């Protein structure tokens, strides 16, 4: 059974780049189908979640229609960790394209 969280909205803090993602809203997905379990988490909580759950724990829909979505990983800038979506091993802007909340 495949279980992961799908990002649905964001709140930024102090800027507009990936390292400024502050809160992400999500819905739990089981076997490719969204469940009724929803919530939100801080970037620190989601970094811990991704690091402990693995590379296919957090998903983001593609910013452009017709493209596949992207798994979200943890990136480091100096000593600061932040979330970054990756498609085919390349960073994407999919998280930044999420609607603001």
N, C-alpha and C positions, 0 to 999 in steps of 0.2 A: 504494500500500500504506500503510494507516494503522497507525502504530506509536506506542504510548504506554505509560506506566507507570501501573498501577492500585494505589493505596494499599490495604494490607490490615491493617495494625496500626500502633500508635504507641507511643512512649515520651515522657512529659512530663518536664520538669525545671524545678523552681522555681515551679510554679503550675499552673493548670488552663485557661488561655486559649490562644488560637491562638499568641500570641508565646512560649508555653512548650513548643511542640512541639519535641522534641529530635531524635528519630530516627523515620523512617517506613520500614516494611517494604513492599515492592512486588513485583508480578509484571508482567512485560512482556506486553503484549497486541498482537497483530498481526492486523489485519483483523477485530477484534471477538472474537478467540479468545485466551484465555490461553496463554502458552507455558510451557516448563519453566524459563525464565530468571527467577530470583527474586533478591532481595537486599535490602539496607537502605542508607539514606543519611542523613546528618545533614541538619538543616534548611538549613545553609549550602550543602551540596552540591546539594540540591534547588532552592534559590533560584537558584543559578547555572544549573542545568539548565533550569528553567522560563524564566529570562530569556534564555538562549541558544537554546532550542528552540522557544519560542513558546507561545501560550495553550492549545494542545491537546496538551500534552506529559505532563501529570500529571492523573489522573482519580481520583475518589473516589466510591464507591457512596453512595447516599442513606442517611441515618440512619433514615428511616421507610420501611417496605416500601410499594411501589406508587408511590413518587416516582422521578423520574429522578435519576441521579447528577449530579455537578457537576465541572466543570473547576477545577483548583487554580491560583490566581494568586499574585502577590507583592504584599503590602500593606506600607505603611511607617507606622511609629509613631515620630514624631520622626526619628531617624537609624537606627532599628532596623528591619530588614526581617523579615517573617515570612510564612508560607504561610496562605492563606485560600481556601476553596472557594467558588465562585460558581455559582448556578443562575439563569438568565435575568437576569444582571447584578446579582443580589442576593447578599450574603454568606449562607452557610449554616453550620450547625454540624456538617456531615457529617464533617469531619476529627476533630473532638472525639469523635464517636460511634464511631470505630474502636476495636476491642478493644485493650486495653493488652497490652504484651509486655515 
